[in-house]
Amino acid sequence: MALRPAGGGVNLTVPVGSYPWSVGLNLTTATLRVLNLASSTFSVISTTTNTVTTTVAAGTSPLSIAVNSTTNHVYVTHYDGTVSVIDGATNGVLASVSAGSYSLAAAVNPSTNRVYVANFYSNTISVIDGATNLVSAAIGVGAGPSAVDVNPTTNHIFVTNQLGRTLSVIDGTNNTVLTTVALSPYYPFGVAVNSLTNRVYIAMGGDAGAVGVLDGLNNTLITTIAVAVSPESIAVDSTKKYVYAAACCGISSTVYVIDANTNTALAPLASGTSPHGLAVDPNNFVYGANADSNTAFVKSAP
């Protein structure tokens, strides 16, 4: 992966499709896939050259994208509750999987080759076996699951239930809900796991914005860190222990930065118009989508 110049601010923006919303980073192939909602495509960006190498049709009404770096399979969720399974080498569709209703987000456990799909209207998490592309389980969670992430080390899955104002913790071994964590008065949106520290970070909104910090060992909320505007997307640099939370959609052009060692907010990063969908690489570069300016961004972080 290319080393980019250090320093604050936007280092680079790359034009992509219309209304980019979700990103999937494959460290093995050095590619970033940016899902463009309005144009129903995803742009494939080489993170070595920072250029779009191809644009691929994503199917009808796509909502999110996730990548398994081990198998090089790409998963695109759709409004109609289906998940497209795509070969990352050819960008050809391998399968279409029926998951639930309004499949809003997905996350991959590369260790078990399982894909977890949050179905907003079904109030379920669908578990897809990445080897067979079949749904192996449907797990009931809280109201309006909107985001999901996985700790491959513990095989625990964390689901934000936006309408229920809760977080569901799932044991990936037996597909059962271990506990449900109350997050009221906040509405939870994005979630990201640091598998090295077993900390879980939750982008939360409501009357005020915050980032919640959960101890993944006992599933208790350690603290909430106030930010100015409600963040929707979140990502964590497990090595450097920085957390990035993006506040989106016409009200902000900010990516908040949290020092996970002290749970304090640092100076935010200016990202561009309406940042959404974040990913971090081991060189401490942050990737994301600027929804209202039809660009992807690459930023050096602290």
N, C-alpha and C positions, 0 to 999 in steps of 0.2 A: 504494500500500500504506500502511496507516495507521501513523502513528508512535505507538509505545506508550511509556509512562512508563519512564524509565531507572531503573537500580538493580538490585541482586542479588536472588536468590531467584526463586521462581515468580511471574511477573507475572499469569498468567492460565491457568486450566484450562477446557477445554470438554468437557462430557459427549459421548461418542460411543457406538459400539456395543460389543459384547462382545469383550474381549481384542484391543485395537488393537495392531498390530505393525509396520506399514510405512507410510511417508508419501511423498507426491509433491507437490512444490510447483510451481505454475505462476505465475511472476512476471508474465506478460503478462495473465492473467485474474484475478490476485490471489485464487487459490484454493489451498487445501490439501486434498488427498484423504488420508483416513486409512483404511487397510484394517483391518477388524475380523475377525479370524480365526474366532472362535467363532460369530459371527452371520452370517458369509459375506456381508458388506456392506462398502461403503465410505461414509464420511461426507464430504460436501463442505462445507468451511468457508470462508466469506468471510474473507480476512485483513484486509479493510477494517473489518468489523463484529465479527469474531471470534465469529461465530455459525454454527451448522450450517444450511445452506440446503436441503439435501436429503440423503436416505439412499438409496443405490442397491444393488440386489442385485448381488453380485460373482461369482456362480456357485459351483459346488461346490468346497469345500476350497481357497480362495485362499491364497496364500503371500506375495506381495509385489506392490507397485504402483510404476510408474514413469510419468513424464509427459514428453511432448515439448511444450515451451512454444511452439515455432514452429508446429506443426501442430494443437496442442490435442488430440492423441490421447493416450489413457491406456492403459497396458498392465498387465494383471493376470495374474500367473502362477499356475498351479494345481498341486496335488499330482499330478494325472494327466498332467502334461507338456504341457498346452495353455496357450495365452496368449490371453486375451480382449483384443481391440482395441476401444476404446470412444471414441466421439465426445464430447469434453469439453464441447461446447456443448449437446448433448441428453442425454448420459449413455446413449445407445443403443449397443448392441453392433454394431460394423461387421463383425467377423470373429472366428473362433476358429481359431487357428493351432496345429498340432501341432509341438511343439518337441523334447522329449526325455522323460526319465524324472525326475520330481520336480523340476520347474522352480522352483528356490528363489529366484531373484533375476533382475532385469533392469535394464539401463541403456540410455540413449538417447544417440546422437550426433546432435544437432539439425542439425549442419552437413551430414551425409551422409544424414540420415533413415534411419539404421540402428538396429535394436534388438538388443541382445546379451542372451541369456538363458542363465543358468547352470543346467545340468541335473545335479543332484547325483549321481544314480545312473548316468547315462549317461557321466559324465566328459567332457562336451562343452559347448561354447558354440554355441548356435544363433544364426545371423545372420538377422534378419527385415528384409526390404526394406519400409520404412514406406510406400512408394508403392503397393505391390501386396499387402502383407500375406502375402507368400510367404517361405518359408525359402530363402535363397540359398546358405547354407553351414552345415556343422557342423564345428566345429574341436575336435580332441581336445586336452584339457588334462590337468591332474593329477587325483589322486583326490579326489573330493568337492568340486567347485567350489561355493562357498557364497555368493559375492558378486562383483560386477563393477562397474567404473566406467570411464569413457571420458575421455580428454583430446581434446576436439574440435580443438585446435590442432595436435597432432602426429598425430591419428588413431590413437593407440595405445590399446589396451584392456587393463585390468589385472584379473586374475582371482585371487581367493584360493582355493586348493585346501586345504580344511580337513583332510581325511584325509591328504593327501600332505605337509602342512606346507610348502607352496611357494606361490609367486606366479608365474602365467604372464603374460607380456607378449606381446600380439598386435598385429601390424601390420594395421590395418583396411583398408589399400589392397589387400592380396592375401590376407588371412585366414590368415596363417601365424604360428606361434609364434616370436617372435624369441629369447626366452630364458626359462628357468625359474629363479627365484631361490629358494634354500633358506632356510627360515625356522625350521627346527628349532633349539631344542627347543619352539618355540611352535606352537600351532595358530592359523592365521589365520582371522579371521571377516570383518569388514567392511573395505571399502577405499574411499578417497576421494582424488580428484585435485585439486590446485591447478593449473589450466591456465595461470596467469600465471607461476608459478615452476617449473613442471614437476616438482613434488614430489608423491610419492604417500605416503599415510598409511594404515597397516594396523592395524586393531584385532586384537590377538593375546592368546591366553590359554594356559593350561596350569597348571603349578605356581605361576606368577606371571603378573600381567597386564602388558601393555606396549603401547605404540604404536610401530610401526616406521616409519621415515622412509626412503624410497627416492628416489634421484636418477633422475628419468625420462629424463635425457639418456644415461646409461650403464648404467642399470638395476642399480645397486649400492646395497646397504643402507648408508645413512650412519650411522644410529644407532638405538638403541631407547631409548624413554623409559619408565621403570618407573611403573606405577600400581598402586593397592592391590588392585583386583579386576579380573578379566579383562573387558575391554570387548568388546561384540559389534557395535555400530553405530558409525559414524563419519561425520563431515561436516566440511567445511572452508569457512571464509570466505576466499575468494581475495583479497579486497581488504584486509581487516584482518589477514589472516595469523594467524587463530586456528583451531585444530583442536578439535573436540568429539567425545568418545568416551563412549558410554553403556554402563554396566554394568547388566545386566538381571536380571530373573526371580527375585525373592524374596531375592536376596543383596545388593542395593544399590539405593539411590535416588539415584544420583550420575551426573552428567555431568561427566567430566573435561575440563579446559580446558588446551590446550597452546599456548604462544607459539611459533609457527612460525619467528619470527625468531631465537630462541635455542635452540629445541628443549628448552624447560623446561616443567614442569608448573606451572600457576598454581592458585589456589584453585578447587576444584570448584564446580559449580552444583548446588544441591538441586533436583531435578526433580519428584519424586513417586514413586509406587511402580512399580518395574520399568520404567525408561525403555528404549525400543527404537525404532529408526527415527528418523533425524534429518535435518533440512534446515535450511539457513541462507539468509537473504535479505540483500541488499546493505546494509540498514539495521542489520545486526548483531543481528538477532533469530533465535533458535534455536527451531525447531519440532520436536516429537516426540510419541511415543505413550507413555502410561503403561499398560502391558499389564494390570497387576493391579488398577488402579483405574478402568479403562474411560473414560479421559479423554485428550484431547490437551493439550499444553502449549505456551505461548508464553513465551519468556524473553528478557529483555534480557541481553546478554553484555558482557564487559569493554569 
